[in-house]
Amino acid sequence: MSRDTKKLRAAMFSDYSALILFFAICALSLLAHAQKAAGANVTGELPAGAMQAKATTACTECHEARIILQQRLSKGAWTKEVDKMMKWGALVDPADHDALIDYLSTNFSPEKSAYEPPRTAGK
């Protein structure tokens, strides 16, 4: 095999590798977007209540509702959790602080039954 043929093959392999890498990145990006969109449906909504919208806004800015839905914390533990999240940047109006804790501790207390994740078809 000539030197020119080897160079041509190396260049073609490099081009194909770059193309495959590009399509892999695109596919992973689309998959991540689809999972995020599907996650909103899978995780469900927070329970109805006066603070539902504010809890949704403050909490799901950084994580899925499923994180909250899985919790079973006392009022004291919810207070610590909300305070911690506020220190980390959760946007909770100080006027809503106590009402948010009441909402979370009422809906996600240790007395509530365990979280049952929704099942998807085929599982």
LODOKOL-750500 format. One record per residue (C-alpha): residue number from 1; residue in one letter; z, x, y. Coordinates in pm, 1 decimal. Example, Ala and Ser with C-alpha at 12.3 -4.5 7.8 and 13.67 -1.06 7.14 Angstrom:
! LODOKOL-750500
@romi=1&kolnu=A&pz=780.0&px=1230.0&py=-450.0
@romi=2&kolnu=S&pz=714.0&px=1367.0&py=-106.0
***
This chain:
! LODOKOL-750500
@romi=1&kolnu=M&pz=0.0&px=0.0&py=0.0
@romi=2&kolnu=S&pz=-95.6&px=141.8&py=335.7
@romi=3&kolnu=R&pz=142.4&px=207.3&py=618.6
@romi=4&kolnu=D&pz=-30.3&px=-60.5&py=831.9
@romi=5&kolnu=T&pz=9.6&px=-318.5&py=555.4
@romi=6&kolnu=K&pz=380.4&px=-236.4&py=527.3
@romi=7&kolnu=K&pz=421.9&px=-272.6&py=904.2
@romi=8&kolnu=L&pz=235.8&px=-603.9&py=899.4
@romi=9&kolnu=R&pz=451.9&px=-735.7&py=613.4
@romi=10&kolnu=A&pz=768.9&px=-622.1&py=790.4
@romi=11&kolnu=A&pz=659.2&px=-794.8&py=1111.0
@romi=12&kolnu=M&pz=572.0&px=-1116.5&py=922.1
@romi=13&kolnu=F&pz=905.9&px=-1108.2&py=741.4
@romi=14&kolnu=S&pz=1083.8&px=-1063.4&py=1072.8
@romi=15&kolnu=D&pz=892.5&px=-1356.4&py=1223.7
@romi=16&kolnu=Y&pz=966.5&px=-1578.2&py=923.6
@romi=17&kolnu=S&pz=1333.0&px=-1479.1&py=930.2
@romi=18&kolnu=A&pz=1357.4&px=-1569.1&py=1296.9
@romi=19&kolnu=L&pz=1184.1&px=-1901.0&py=1232.8
@romi=20&kolnu=I&pz=1413.7&px=-1983.8&py=941.4
@romi=21&kolnu=L&pz=1717.9&px=-1890.6&py=1149.7
@romi=22&kolnu=F&pz=1595.3&px=-2112.6&py=1433.4
@romi=23&kolnu=F&pz=1548.9&px=-2412.1&py=1203.6
@romi=24&kolnu=A&pz=1886.5&px=-2351.5&py=1037.2
@romi=25&kolnu=I&pz=2059.7&px=-2352.0&py=1375.8
@romi=26&kolnu=C&pz=1876.3&px=-2671.2&py=1475.3
@romi=27&kolnu=A&pz=1969.0&px=-2839.3&py=1147.0
@romi=28&kolnu=L&pz=2336.3&px=-2740.8&py=1179.6
@romi=29&kolnu=S&pz=2342.3&px=-2864.1&py=1536.9
@romi=30&kolnu=L&pz=2196.1&px=-3200.1&py=1435.4
@romi=31&kolnu=L&pz=2438.0&px=-3225.6&py=1144.3
@romi=32&kolnu=A&pz=2737.0&px=-3156.1&py=1368.9
@romi=33&kolnu=H&pz=2615.4&px=-3417.4&py=1617.5
@romi=34&kolnu=A&pz=2566.1&px=-3674.6&py=1339.8
@romi=35&kolnu=Q&pz=2911.7&px=-3605.9&py=1197.5
@romi=36&kolnu=K&pz=3070.4&px=-3643.9&py=1539.4
@romi=37&kolnu=A&pz=2888.3&px=-3974.1&py=1595.8
@romi=38&kolnu=A&pz=2981.3&px=-4097.2&py=1248.8
@romi=39&kolnu=G&pz=3339.7&px=-3979.3&py=1297.6
@romi=40&kolnu=A&pz=3390.8&px=-4232.9&py=1575.2
@romi=41&kolnu=N&pz=3310.5&px=-4509.5&py=1327.7
@romi=42&kolnu=V&pz=3508.0&px=-4357.4&py=1041.4
@romi=43&kolnu=T&pz=3826.7&px=-4294.7&py=1236.5
@romi=44&kolnu=G&pz=3850.2&px=-4643.2&py=1382.1
@romi=45&kolnu=E&pz=4009.2&px=-4743.8&py=1705.7
@romi=46&kolnu=L&pz=4365.5&px=-4724.5&py=1821.1
@romi=47&kolnu=P&pz=4559.6&px=-5051.8&py=1792.1
@romi=48&kolnu=A&pz=4533.6&px=-5309.4&py=2068.8
@romi=49&kolnu=G&pz=4795.4&px=-5290.4&py=2338.6
@romi=50&kolnu=A&pz=4849.7&px=-5235.0&py=2706.0
@romi=51&kolnu=M&pz=4811.4&px=-4856.6&py=2665.1
@romi=52&kolnu=Q&pz=4523.7&px=-4853.6&py=2414.4
@romi=53&kolnu=A&pz=4260.1&px=-4751.7&py=2668.3
@romi=54&kolnu=K&pz=4479.8&px=-4487.2&py=2828.9
@romi=55&kolnu=A&pz=4584.8&px=-4344.9&py=2491.6
@romi=56&kolnu=T&pz=4222.3&px=-4337.2&py=2381.4
@romi=57&kolnu=T&pz=4118.4&px=-4158.3&py=2699.0
@romi=58&kolnu=A&pz=4406.2&px=-3909.1&py=2704.9
@romi=59&kolnu=C&pz=4421.0&px=-3830.8&py=2333.8
@romi=60&kolnu=T&pz=4063.2&px=-3845.4&py=2211.3
@romi=61&kolnu=E&pz=3944.1&px=-3614.7&py=2486.2
@romi=62&kolnu=C&pz=4046.2&px=-3328.9&py=2255.3
@romi=63&kolnu=H&pz=4069.1&px=-3475.2&py=1904.2
@romi=64&kolnu=E&pz=3966.2&px=-3772.3&py=1695.2
@romi=65&kolnu=A&pz=4169.1&px=-4091.6&py=1686.2
@romi=66&kolnu=R&pz=4231.9&px=-4020.1&py=1318.1
@romi=67&kolnu=I&pz=4483.2&px=-3751.4&py=1421.2
@romi=68&kolnu=I&pz=4692.7&px=-4019.6&py=1590.8
@romi=69&kolnu=L&pz=4633.0&px=-4283.6&py=1323.9
@romi=70&kolnu=Q&pz=4779.3&px=-4050.2&py=1059.8
@romi=71&kolnu=Q&pz=5104.8&px=-3984.7&py=1245.9
@romi=72&kolnu=R&pz=5435.6&px=-4152.1&py=1172.2
@romi=73&kolnu=L&pz=5676.7&px=-4012.9&py=1432.5
@romi=74&kolnu=S&pz=6000.8&px=-4126.7&py=1590.0
@romi=75&kolnu=K&pz=6016.2&px=-4201.2&py=1961.7
@romi=76&kolnu=G&pz=6178.7&px=-3862.8&py=2021.6
@romi=77&kolnu=A&pz=5906.5&px=-3684.6&py=1827.7
@romi=78&kolnu=W&pz=5635.7&px=-3876.8&py=2016.2
@romi=79&kolnu=T&pz=5800.6&px=-3775.8&py=2343.4
@romi=80&kolnu=K&pz=5786.9&px=-3409.0&py=2242.6
@romi=81&kolnu=E&pz=5426.8&px=-3449.4&py=2125.5
@romi=82&kolnu=V&pz=5308.4&px=-3617.5&py=2446.5
@romi=83&kolnu=D&pz=5491.9&px=-3362.1&py=2661.1
@romi=84&kolnu=K&pz=5336.0&px=-3078.2&py=2461.0
@romi=85&kolnu=M&pz=4987.3&px=-3227.3&py=2494.2
@romi=86&kolnu=M&pz=5035.2&px=-3273.0&py=2866.8
@romi=87&kolnu=K&pz=5128.4&px=-2903.7&py=2894.6
@romi=88&kolnu=W&pz=4806.6&px=-2825.6&py=2705.1
@romi=89&kolnu=G&pz=4603.6&px=-3030.5&py=2951.1
@romi=90&kolnu=A&pz=4607.2&px=-3393.3&py=2835.8
@romi=91&kolnu=L&pz=4549.7&px=-3611.7&py=3140.1
@romi=92&kolnu=V&pz=4841.1&px=-3854.5&py=3140.5
@romi=93&kolnu=D&pz=4947.7&px=-4004.9&py=3469.5
@romi=94&kolnu=P&pz=5323.9&px=-3950.8&py=3508.6
@romi=95&kolnu=A&pz=5354.5&px=-4324.5&py=3579.9
@romi=96&kolnu=D&pz=5208.7&px=-4391.2&py=3230.5
@romi=97&kolnu=H&pz=5418.9&px=-4133.0&py=3045.1
@romi=98&kolnu=D&pz=5693.2&px=-4364.2&py=2916.7
@romi=99&kolnu=A&pz=5458.4&px=-4653.4&py=2843.7
@romi=100&kolnu=L&pz=5231.8&px=-4421.6&py=2641.5
@romi=101&kolnu=I&pz=5526.5&px=-4299.6&py=2437.3
@romi=102&kolnu=D&pz=5637.6&px=-4661.0&py=2379.3
@romi=103&kolnu=Y&pz=5284.6&px=-4751.3&py=2265.5
@romi=104&kolnu=L&pz=5263.0&px=-4456.8&py=2025.4
@romi=105&kolnu=S&pz=5614.0&px=-4494.3&py=1886.5
@romi=106&kolnu=T&pz=5564.9&px=-4868.2&py=1835.2
@romi=107&kolnu=N&pz=5230.4&px=-4835.1&py=1655.6
@romi=108&kolnu=F&pz=5287.8&px=-4506.8&py=1471.1
@romi=109&kolnu=S&pz=5655.9&px=-4500.7&py=1381.3
@romi=110&kolnu=P&pz=5806.4&px=-4382.2&py=1051.0
@romi=111&kolnu=E&pz=5866.5&px=-4748.1&py=962.8
@romi=112&kolnu=K&pz=5492.1&px=-4822.3&py=960.2
@romi=113&kolnu=S&pz=5300.4&px=-4799.7&py=634.4
@romi=114&kolnu=A&pz=5112.0&px=-4479.2&py=561.0
@romi=115&kolnu=Y&pz=4765.1&px=-4435.3&py=704.2
@romi=116&kolnu=E&pz=4488.3&px=-4536.2&py=464.8
@romi=117&kolnu=P&pz=4163.4&px=-4362.4&py=557.9
@romi=118&kolnu=P&pz=3850.2&px=-4575.7&py=538.9
@romi=119&kolnu=R&pz=3639.5&px=-4511.1&py=234.1
@romi=120&kolnu=T&pz=3270.5&px=-4443.4&py=251.7
@romi=121&kolnu=A&pz=3014.2&px=-4572.6&py=4.1
@romi=122&kolnu=G&pz=3003.7&px=-4376.4&py=-319.7
@romi=123&kolnu=K&pz=3356.5&px=-4238.4&py=-297.3
***
